[in-house]
Amino acid sequence: MISIVSISIIIPMEKNNKTKTSTKEILSILDLFLIWRIILQIIAFLSKNRLSLNPDTGYGNIEPWEAPLTNFFKYFIRWDSGFYLQIAENGYYLDQANNLSNTPFFPLYPLLINLLGNIFGNLYAGLIISFISTFFACFYLYKLARTHLKKKASFRAAFYLLIFPTAIFLSAIYTESLFMALSIASVYYARRNKWWASGILGFFATLTRPQGILLFPVLIFEYFEQNKFNIKKLRFNAFWTLLIPSGLFVYMYFLKLKFGSFFLFISAQNSWGRSTSFSAKSIYDTFSNYFYDLFFPGTESFTYYLVKDLDLFFFLFFLVLSIIIFIKFRMSYGFYMILSLMIPLMTSSLMSINRFALLLFPTYIYLAKISKNQVVQYSIILIFSSLFVMYTILFTNWYWTG
């Protein structure tokens, strides 16, 4: 079984000195990552049960799940972590009473937990996978940024990722870290014209999260963008991208065999208040609902409306940023971001959009590119780090964070 822990087995060695990452660069990224992880641990430890916070009323319908740990690692096992650990231990189930089923959660991450759990136990296995995956995400983000920027700016891109408002999820038992590592590496090798490695990594990204399927049209777009959209330059190596949707088909086929339906990962999301629709009316209704609650909030739960307003602001900000990146930076990157934002929009809910925005890795490269001025740098750092601390405190204390 190939995992992110042994990712070097399936990726090509860098032979070009211009693209090869030096030992000094790797150690610098590792230092940044370890310092960030220590600071994150300190914030979580100091904030847990020390602020006299009232119980969360934003999403009171979602029952908190407490990890059976007594040490300070338990701060990173919250909310959806219970579903991934449940799948790793007992597999998938379909709740006939229309309660929350675990079929919307894709299989690679819990499968790796199960495999590594034979050595460390499932709880620590999940944390270890997220730990290692986050480092690889930083590493490949740096390497991808180096195809556009100088070393200092590329290092800045990795730094922006780690202080992103919802970067707490990179250390949690969530799929964000693994998906980031795989998807960024897939795009990086596509940029290096190593399409077989890109396809394999994209396959595993799709087995990690449904958003992985977006890498297929994006990398096809990237292929033609590299060849100046000349159809005559199409070669056999482009067909490696077909591995990406096959990851989705593998999981769909599993659901068909076990439960009799290919699309349970979609239909089961109804319990989370999501109903997939591709109609213009559904999109209009979604925006109408969010804007109405923004200007005419109810009085029964301030927290609930605040969370919805933040979801709306995150969506609008990153939609504008996606368009800017498409026009001014690189079309395939902007295309990926726009498609990624369309998926939650098609589910009639913007819930967790702040967490989904974490995955939009072109954001960090573009912000690193435009932040040569120290005032811009400090502004990004101040805004990101302030929100990062806030969301970490909320997540640690069982508040709905995304």
PENOR-V690493 format. One line per field, one symbol per residue. ss: DSSP state (@ for helix, = for strand, . for the rest). psi: psi as a letter, one per 30 degrees, with the letter a starting at -180 (. if undefined). burial: # if it has 9 or more other ideal C-beta (glycine too) atoms within 8 Angstrom, else .. A space follows every 10 residues. Layout:
ss=???
psi=???
burial=???
//
This chain:
ss=...@@@@@@. .......... ..@@@@@@@@ @@@@@@@@@@ @@@@@@@... .......... .......... .@@@@@.... @@@@@@@@@@ .......... ......@@@@ @@@@@@@@@@ .@@@@@@@@@ @@@@@@@@@@ @@@@@@.... @@@@@@@@@@ @@....@@@@ .....@@@@@ @@@@@@@@@@ @...@@@@@@ @@@@@@@@.@ @@@@@@@@@@ @@@@@@.... @@@..@@@@@ @@@@@@@@@@ @@@@@@@@@. ...@@@@@@@ @@.......@ @@@@@@@@@@ @@@@@..... .@@@@@@@@@ @@@@@@@@@@ @@@@@@@@.. @@@@@@@@@@ @@@@@..... ..@@@@@... .@@@@@@@@@ ...@@@@@@@ @@@@@@@@@@ @@@@@@.... ..
psi=kklfehffef kkkjfkfffk kleeeeeeee eeeeeeeeee eeeeeffjgg ghklkkgeif fjkkkkkhkf affffgjlcf eeeeeeeeef akljjfggaj lgffjlfeef eeeeefffef keeeeeeeee eeeeeeeeef eeeeeffell eeeeeeeeee efgkegfeff flilfeeeee eeeeeeeefe fggifeeeee eeeeeffekf fffffeeefe eeeeeeghhj ffgkleffff fffeffeeee eeeeeeeefg kfgffeeffe fggkjkkgle eeeeeeeeee eefefillff jeeeeeeeee eeeeeeefee eeeeeeefdk eeeeeeeeee ffeeefggkg kgfeeefefi ffeeeeeeef hekeeeeeee eeeeeeeeee eeeeeeggkk f.
burial=..##..#..# #.......#. #...##.### .##..##..# #.###.##.. .....#.#.. ......#... ..#######. ########.. .#.##..... ########## #######... .######### ########## #######.#. ..######## ########## ########## ########## #..##.#### ########## ######.### #####.#... .......#.# ########.# ######..#. ...##..### ##.#.#.... .##.##...# #.##..#... ..######## ##.##..##. ######..## .######### #.######## #.######## #########. #....##..# #..##.#### #######.## ##
//
